[in-house]
Amino acid sequence: MLYAIVVIILVVVGVGVYYLTLKPTPTTNNGTPITIWDTSGSCTTASNCGFRPTNLVVKIGTNNTVTWTNTGTVPHTVTGNQTANGSLPSFSSDTNSPSGLSTNNQFTFTFTQAGTYHYYCRFHPWMLGTVTVS
C-alpha cells in the first residue's frame, strides 16, 4: 500500500513539473489570424511554405485587424505590395522585424480602407496572399 502511495505522489509531482515547464505557444486575441507556415525549414517552392488562408476577406469596423503568426521554422515577412492599387496604405512586418518574423512571432495590421491588399514574403517571393477589405 505504501508503495502505491509513493508511486501516485511521484506521478502527480512529475505531471506537475511537466506542465510548469511547458513553454506556451504565443496566442493573440488581436484580430483575424493568418498562419505563416513552412515544412521542416524548407521554403523553396509554394508547395512547402505559404500563408493560410491565402485569401482573406474582412469587414471594416468588425474584424478588420489581421494578425499573422509564423509557425514555420525559418524567418518570413509580411510585405504589402500595393503596386496594383497605389491608393491603398502599405504595410510591412519589416518595420518591427527587419530580419523577419522568427518562429511564433507575430505581425498585426488594422485595415481601415476598403480594397484588395496584396502581400508576400520578402525572403520567399512565391509566398503570396491577399486581404480583401469590404
C-alpha positions in Angstrom: 0.0 0.0 0.0 2.8 2.4 0.9 4.5 1.7 -2.5 1.3 2.6 -4.3 1.0 5.9 -2.5 4.7 6.7 -3.3 4.1 5.9 -7.0 1.0 8.1 -7.1 2.9 11.0 -5.4 5.7 10.7 -7.9 3.3 10.6 -10.9 1.5 13.7 -9.6 4.7 15.6 -9.0 6.1 14.5 -12.4 3.0 15.7 -14.2 3.0 19.0 -12.3 6.7 19.6 -13.2 5.9 18.8 -16.9 3.1 21.3 -17.1 5.0 24.0 -15.2 7.9 23.8 -17.6 5.9 23.8 -20.8 6.5 26.9 -23.0 3.2 28.1 -24.2 2.7 28.9 -27.9 2.0 32.7 -28.1 -1.6 33.4 -28.9 -3.4 36.5 -29.7 -6.9 37.8 -29.4 -5.9 40.7 -31.6 -7.5 40.2 -35.0 -8.3 37.6 -37.6 -5.5 35.0 -37.7 -3.3 34.1 -40.7 -0.7 31.4 -40.3 2.7 31.6 -42.0 4.0 28.1 -42.5 6.8 26.1 -43.9 7.8 22.4 -43.8 10.8 21.5 -41.8 12.7 24.6 -42.6 12.3 24.2 -46.3 10.8 27.0 -48.3 11.9 26.5 -51.9 8.5 26.5 -53.6 4.9 27.4 -53.0 4.2 23.8 -52.2 6.3 23.8 -49.0 5.6 27.2 -47.5 2.9 29.9 -47.6 0.1 31.8 -45.9 -3.1 30.2 -44.5 -5.6 31.3 -45.6 -4.1 32.6 -48.8 -7.0 34.9 -49.4 -8.9 36.5 -46.5 -12.0 38.8 -46.6 -12.6 41.1 -43.7 -15.2 43.8 -43.0 -14.4 47.3 -42.0 -15.4 48.1 -38.4 -15.8 44.5 -37.2 -12.8 42.2 -37.9 -10.5 44.5 -39.9 -7.5 43.7 -37.8 -5.4 40.8 -39.0 -2.6 39.0 -37.2 0.0 36.9 -39.0 1.8 34.3 -36.9 4.9 32.5 -38.2 4.5 28.8 -37.2 7.3 27.8 -39.6 10.9 27.2 -38.7 12.6 29.9 -40.9 12.0 33.7 -40.8 9.3 35.1 -43.0 7.9 38.6 -43.7 4.5 40.1 -44.4 5.3 42.7 -47.0 2.5 44.7 -48.7 2.7 45.0 -52.4 0.3 47.8 -53.4 1.6 48.4 -57.0 -1.8 47.3 -58.4 -3.6 50.0 -56.4 -1.2 52.7 -55.1 -4.0 54.5 -53.3 -4.2 51.8 -50.6 -2.0 52.1 -47.4 1.1 50.0 -47.4 2.1 47.6 -44.6 5.2 45.6 -43.7 6.4 43.5 -40.8 9.9 44.8 -41.7 9.2 47.9 -39.7 9.3 46.0 -36.4 11.4 42.9 -37.6 13.8 43.8 -40.4 15.4 40.3 -40.2 11.9 38.6 -40.5 9.4 37.1 -38.2 11.0 34.1 -36.4 9.1 31.1 -35.2 6.0 32.1 -33.1 6.5 35.8 -33.8 3.5 37.9 -35.0 2.7 40.9 -37.1 -0.6 42.8 -36.7 -2.2 45.3 -39.1 -5.5 47.1 -39.0 -7.1 47.7 -42.4 -9.0 51.0 -42.5 -9.7 51.4 -46.2 -11.7 49.1 -48.5 -9.8 47.3 -51.2 -7.8 44.3 -52.0 -4.3 44.3 -50.4 -1.7 42.0 -51.9 1.3 40.9 -49.8 4.2 38.4 -50.0 7.2 37.2 -48.0 10.3 39.3 -48.9 12.6 36.3 -48.4 10.3 33.9 -50.4 8.5 36.0 -53.1 6.4 33.0 -54.3 4.6 33.2 -50.9 1.6 35.3 -51.9 -1.6 36.4 -50.1 -4.4 38.9 -50.3 -6.7 40.6 -47.7 -9.9 42.0 -49.2 -11.5 44.6 -47.1 -15.1 45.5 -47.8 
